[in-house]
Amino acid sequence: MVRASTVVILAGVGLLFVPIPPIATILGVLTILTGVGLRVFKDK
């Protein structure tokens, strides 16, 4: 089964390609960091 953190990281990468640069870039980076945080703290 796919981990939730992997889905969150992939969603963040997808947001980086949305053509609304300042908003999508900030949300993409925050989403990727959230996914990495989930992987570190939750999926052990």
N, C-alpha and C positions, 0 to 999 in steps of 0.2 A: 504494500500500500504506500502511496505517496505521502510524505510528511507534509504537515501544514506549513512548515517553514519554507519548504521548497516551492510550494505554490505561491507564498507571499513574495519570495525573492523573484520568481518569474513574473509576477504581476508588476513588481517594481521595475524590472527591466523593460517590460512592455510599456510602462508609463513614460520611460525615457524617450520613446519614439513618437509620442503624441505631439502634434504640431502647435502646442501652446507652450512655448519655451519656459517662461519663468515658473509657472504653476506646475506644469508636468514634471519639470526637472526636479524641483523641490520635493514634490510628492513621490517621485520615483526613488530619489535617494533615501527619503525617510522610510519608504516601504521596504527597500532593500535592507536598510539598517534594522528595521523591525524584524524582518525575516532572519537575519543573522543573529539577532538577540534571541529570537525564539529557538533557533537551532542550538545556541550556546547554553541557554538556561533551562529549556524545557525538554528537548529531544536528546537525552543522554543515553 
